[in-house]
Amino acid sequence: QVQLVESGGGLVQPGGSLRLSCAASGFTFHMSDMNWYRQAPGKERELVATITNVGDNTNYADSVKGRFTISRDNAKNTVYLQMNSLKPEDTAVYYCRATGLLYWGQGTQVTVSS
């Protein structure tokens, strides 16, 4: 059974940093491209960042480019999202997902506020 468990969210001031983690199981993690999405209140879920299965290529939404970094550790079946220079508009629930699999975790709340 596919499981995705996101963690690392919290309340942070503008300009601060957070590191999100997503522990995956139930599928061949090292063969799967991984993605981070986010959903803000009243908005549709949007793709934030993608990393290939071996981590040799990444892509970012324009809104986070230069501030967020996606990475992975295939030995630990975990994907990360390092978020720096956070802005209030980054406030959302963040989710990870494997490309091609229609499973979502419970998400982790990120709130950027002074």
C-alpha positions as CSV (number, residue, x, y, z in Angstrom):
1,Q,0.0,0.0,0.0
2,V,1.3,3.4,-1.0
3,Q,2.0,5.7,1.9
4,L,3.3,9.3,1.9
5,V,4.0,11.0,5.2
6,E,4.8,14.6,5.1
7,S,6.4,16.5,8.0
8,G,8.3,19.6,8.9
9,G,5.7,22.3,8.5
10,G,5.0,25.0,11.1
11,L,4.7,28.7,11.7
12,V,7.6,30.8,10.5
13,Q,8.2,34.5,10.1
14,P,8.6,36.1,6.7
15,G,12.2,35.6,5.5
16,G,12.5,32.4,7.5
17,S,13.2,28.8,6.5
18,L,11.7,25.4,6.8
19,R,12.7,22.0,5.6
20,L,9.9,19.6,4.7
21,S,10.3,15.8,4.5
22,C,8.2,13.2,2.8
23,A,8.7,9.5,3.8
24,A,7.5,7.2,1.1
25,S,6.7,3.5,1.1
26,G,4.7,0.9,-0.9
27,F,6.2,1.6,-4.3
28,T,9.5,1.6,-6.1
29,F,10.7,5.0,-4.8
30,H,14.1,5.0,-6.5
31,M,12.3,4.5,-9.9
32,S,9.8,7.3,-9.3
33,D,10.0,11.0,-10.1
34,M,8.7,12.9,-7.0
35,N,6.8,16.1,-6.7
36,W,5.9,18.7,-4.1
37,Y,2.5,20.4,-4.4
38,R,0.8,23.0,-2.2
39,Q,-2.8,24.2,-1.7
40,A,-3.6,27.5,-0.2
41,P,-7.1,28.2,1.3
42,G,-9.6,28.8,-1.5
43,K,-7.1,27.9,-4.2
44,E,-6.4,24.9,-6.4
45,R,-3.5,22.6,-5.6
46,E,-0.4,23.6,-7.5
47,L,2.8,21.9,-8.5
48,V,5.8,23.5,-6.7
49,A,8.8,21.3,-7.5
50,T,9.8,18.1,-9.3
51,I,12.8,15.9,-9.0
52,T,13.7,12.9,-11.3
53,N,14.2,9.4,-9.9
54,V,17.9,9.7,-9.6
55,G,17.9,13.4,-8.6
56,D,19.8,14.6,-11.7
57,N,17.1,17.1,-12.8
58,T,14.8,19.4,-10.9
59,N,12.1,21.9,-11.9
60,Y,10.3,24.6,-10.0
61,A,7.3,26.8,-10.2
62,D,8.3,30.4,-11.1
63,S,6.9,31.6,-7.8
64,V,9.5,29.6,-5.8
65,K,12.4,29.4,-8.1
66,G,15.6,30.5,-6.4
67,R,14.1,30.1,-2.9
68,F,13.1,26.4,-2.7
69,T,15.2,23.4,-3.3
70,I,13.9,19.8,-3.8
71,S,16.2,16.9,-3.0
72,R,15.9,13.2,-2.3
73,D,17.6,10.3,-0.5
74,N,16.8,7.1,-2.2
75,A,18.4,5.1,0.6
76,K,15.8,6.5,3.0
77,N,12.9,6.7,0.5
78,T,12.5,10.3,1.4
79,V,12.1,13.5,-0.6
80,Y,12.8,16.9,0.9
81,L,11.8,20.5,0.2
82,Q,14.1,23.2,1.6
83,M,12.2,26.5,1.7
84,N,14.2,29.7,2.2
85,S,13.2,33.4,2.2
86,L,9.6,32.4,2.9
87,K,6.8,34.8,2.1
88,P,3.2,35.0,3.4
89,E,2.0,33.8,0.0
90,D,3.8,30.5,0.6
91,T,1.3,29.7,3.3
92,A,-0.4,26.5,2.3
93,V,-0.7,22.8,3.0
94,Y,2.2,21.0,1.3
95,Y,1.9,17.5,-0.2
96,C,4.3,15.2,-1.9
97,R,3.3,12.8,-4.7
98,A,5.0,10.3,-7.0
99,T,4.5,11.0,-10.7
100,G,2.0,8.6,-12.1
101,L,0.5,7.5,-8.7
102,L,-2.8,8.9,-7.6
103,Y,-2.0,8.9,-3.9
104,W,-1.6,11.8,-1.5
105,G,-0.4,12.0,2.0
106,Q,-2.1,14.1,4.7
107,G,0.0,17.1,4.0
108,T,1.9,19.4,6.3
109,Q,0.8,23.0,7.1
110,V,3.2,25.8,6.4
111,T,2.2,29.2,7.8
112,V,4.3,32.3,7.1
113,S,3.2,35.2,9.3
114,S,4.7,37.8,11.6
